[in-house]
Amino acid sequence: MEQISNHPLYMKHNLDSAMGSLWEFYRKRFLTLFFISFVISIITQYVSSFINIQELAEITDQDVLLAKLQGMIVPIIGISLINLLLNAILQYYVIFNPIGGSKNIFDAALQTMRYMIPYLILIVLLAIFASVALVLGILLLVVGAVFAMIYVMSIYMFILPVMMVEGTDISNTIGRTFTLVHKNFWPNIGWVAVFFTIVLVLSVITSGIVLIPFTGSFVKGIMNPADTANLTDLAHRPLFIVLSALAGAVTLPLVPVFSCILYFNGKAREDVTPHIENEDQENRPLRVEDLYAKPYSDDHPDNPEKKELQGS
């Protein structure tokens, strides 16, 4: 843990310092993070090209839709597993590379494999929890549903850092994740909401730029998504796949970096608190009661009255 405390993101943060640290870390390691994210994005984009979302949207018969989804189950599962694996590799690299624990992405890939089984189990449990939370949130209308989504995203952001730093025990990861989320609850919720709002805006902008070669206009790609949807073979075009991967590589590294900031902020607050309490005890003014011995409890072995009774 002493080694982890040397990480450049390990500190007590406020929102300003969190965003500043995010940008500084991202800027200094941009080329490496961008390259890793581009590889992740292009693999995801290629596998995703086998799923025709527009075709599914046009199906009105529920039985036909279910049959079609069953036929796509393999690529859907494949995309999910690839995303989980590659994001875990990126998270490991962000945590351990700055402190010398992972020299390159290949080392990170090898080290990440030991986390995958417990990580998959936790993602399944989180999906179940998220379903329940969203149902309860919907009962409270739009505000409740949005809050439930932000709360679930906050939990997700802590899972990998907790597991990679503190061990793969599933019960410990669940307990520590909820502890860290709730110990600084409202700042965590607020920071996650701000962060994903920024990522959403950046994603819309980069998506609009990607669509320029196909729509002829940035504004048209953003304001008239229906026109873009009419390009039925868009997802299969090599140029679109490459451009989408480049756009995704801009925002993808932000998530693991911000996850580290959230985790290290919570961990730093835990580590600093006992130290502060000890300093307070040492530096506080001398009180009158400090000049007198504190009374013993009735059952304390050094209690003089108890010793007299035992002697008699």
N, C-alpha and C positions, 0 to 999 in steps of 0.2 A: 504493500500500500504506500510505502514511502516513495517507491519509484513512480507510482501513479500521481503522487502529489507534485511531481516535477513536470507534469503535462502542462502545456501553455494555456489550456482551457480550465485548469483546476483552480478555481477561486470562487469566492462569494460574489455573485453577480446581482446587478439590478438590470432593468430592461435595456437601458442605454449601453451598459458594459457588455451585456449578452449579445446585442446586435453588433456592437463594435468588435467584439472578439470573433463573432461569426464571420464578419467581413475580412478581418485581418488574417484569420486562419485560412479562409477560402482564397484570399488574394495571394498569399505566400506559397500555397501549394496548388495553385490553379491548374498548371499543366498536367501534373500527375493525377489530380482528382478528375480533371476533365477527360483525360485519356481513359482512365478506368471506367468512368461513367459512360463514355461513348461506347466502349465495348459492351457494357451491360445493356445500354439502350438499343444498340443495333441488333443484339441477339433477341431481345424482347420484341422489337419491332418486326423482325423477320418471322418469329414464331407466331406473333399476333396476326400476321398477314393471312394465315390459314383460317382465321375466323371472320366470316362475313357478317359484321354487325348490322349492316343495312338490310341484308336478307332476313335476319331475325326480326328486325323492326317491322318489316312488311307482312309478316305472318300473323293472321288474326285468329286462326284455329288453334286452340290450346293444345290439342292432341298432336297436331303437326309440329307445333313449337317445341313440345317436350321431346318428340322424336328427333327433331333437328338438334336440340341441345345434347341429347344422348350421343349423337354422332360426333359432336364437338368436344366431348368430355376429355379426351386425351390431350388435345392441344391446350385446353383451358387449364388442366392440371399441370401440364408441362410448363406453361407460362408462369403459373403461380410458384412452382418449385424453383424454377430458374430465377425468378425475381427474389424469392426469399434467400436463396443461396448467394446470389451475387450482391444483394444488399448487405447480407451478413459479412461477406468478405470486405466490402467497402467500410462497414462499421468497424471491423477489427483493425483495418489499416489506419483509420482515423484515430483510434484509441492508442494503438501501440507503436506506430511508426515514429511519432515525435519523441518517444522516450527510448527508442532503440530496441523495442521488442519485436518489431517486424521490419526487416530491412527493405523488402520489396513486396509487390502484390502477389507474387508466387508463393512466398513464405506465408503471407496472410491467408491465401487460399488453402494451404495445407493445414494451418492452425485452426481455421474456421470449421473444418469438417467435424471436429469433436463436439461442436455446439449444435449441430443441425437437428439431431433427434429431439433433444429437449426443447429446442426452439420451435420445431414443428408442433410438438405437443402443446406448448404455450400459445401458439398462434390459433390452434383449434379451440382451446379453452377461451381465448380472448374473443374469438368469433362468436362463440355461444353467449358469452357475457355481453358482447356488443349487441346481439340480437335482442336479448332481454332488456338492455338499457334503452335501445331505440324504441321498443314497444312501449316501455314506460314513458319515454320522452314524448312519443306521439300522443299519448293520453293528455299531455300538458300542452298540446298544439305545437306550433312551429318552434317557439322558444325552447321548449323542453327537448325537442328532437335535436336542435342545433347544439344545445348544451351537452346532451348525451354523446353526440359525435365528437365534440371537442374533448370531453372527459375520456372517452375510449382512446382517442389519438394521444392524449397525454400519457395514458398507461402504456400504450404501444411504444412511445418514444423512450421509455425507461428500460424496457425489457432486455434488449441486447446489451447495453452498457452494464447493467447490473449483472447479467449472466457472465459476461466476458471478464469483468473485473473481480467479481465476488464468488464465482464458481457456478457450476452447471446444475446444482441441486434445484429441482423444480419448485419444491415447497419454499425454499429459501428465496428463490427469485420472485415468486409471487408475493411473499410477505414483504420483502425489501422494496419491491416495486410500489406496492400500495402505501408502504410507510413513507417513501420519498415523495410520492405524488401528493399525499395528504398532509405531510408535514409543512409544506410550503404551498398549500392548495391553490389559493386564489391567484398568486403570482404565476404558478405553473399553468393554470387554465388560461390566464390572460396572455402569457407569453406564447403559448401554443396557438391561440386564436390569432394573435398578431402575425406570428411566423407563417402559418398556413395561408393567411390572407395575402401576405407578400408573395409567397410561392405561387398562389393562384393567379395573381396579377401578372407575374413574370411568365407563367405558363401560357396565359392568354396572349401576351405580347409575342412570345417566341412562336406560338402556333400560328398566329397571324402572319409572321414573317415567313414561316415555312410554306404557307399556302399562296404566297405571292406568285410563284412560277405557274400555279395552276388556276388561280382566279384572276390574276392580273392586277390585283390591288390589295393592299393590306387592310383597308377599311372594309372592302367587300368580303374578304375572308372572315373578318370578325363579325360584321353586322348581318351578313347573309349566309349563315351556316348551311341553309337549305340548298343553296347553289353548289356548295362544296360536296354535300351529300349526294348530289346527282352524278358526281364523278365516281361511278361504281367500282372502277378498278384502281382507285387512287392508292389504296393500301398495298397494292401489289407492284406499284411502280418503284424501281430501284432508287430513282432520285428522291421520291417521297420518303422512302425508308431511311436513306442516308441523312436527309435534311431533318427528319423527325428525331433521329438518333442524336444529331448534333444539338438540336434544341433541348432534348431531354438531358443531355450531358451538362447543360448549363445549370439546371436546377437540382438534379439528382444528388450531387454531393452535399447540398445544403442540409438535407434531412439527417444524415449521420453526424454531421458536425454539430447541429443544434441539439441532437440527442445527447451528445457528450456534454454540451454546455449545461443542459438541464440536470444531468446526473452529477456532474462535478460540482455544480452549484449546491445541490442538496448534500453531497458528501462533504464538501468543504465546510458547510454550516454545521454538520454533525461533529466534524473533527475540531473545529475552532471553539465550540461552545464549552466543553469541559475545561479547556485551557483558560478561557475567559473567567469561568467560575472560580478556578484555583487562584488566578491573579486577584480577583475581587476579594477572596478570603485573606490573601497575604497583605494586600494594600489597604484594607479597610481600617478605620481608626480604632484605637484600643478602647474597649468598653470595660465598665466596672466589673461586670460578671466574669470577664476574662481573668481577673485577679483571684478568683475563688475556684476551688475544685468543683466540678459539676457533680451533682448527687448521683449515687449509683442506683440502679434499679434493684427491686427486692431480691431478684434471683441472680444478680451479678456475683460472680465468685469472689470479687475483691471487696464486696460490701462489708464494712467493719461490723455492722450489726449481725450479719449472717455468720461471720466468723466467730463472734462471741457466743451466738446460740449453739454453733457446732462444738465450741470448746467446753461449754457447760454440759 
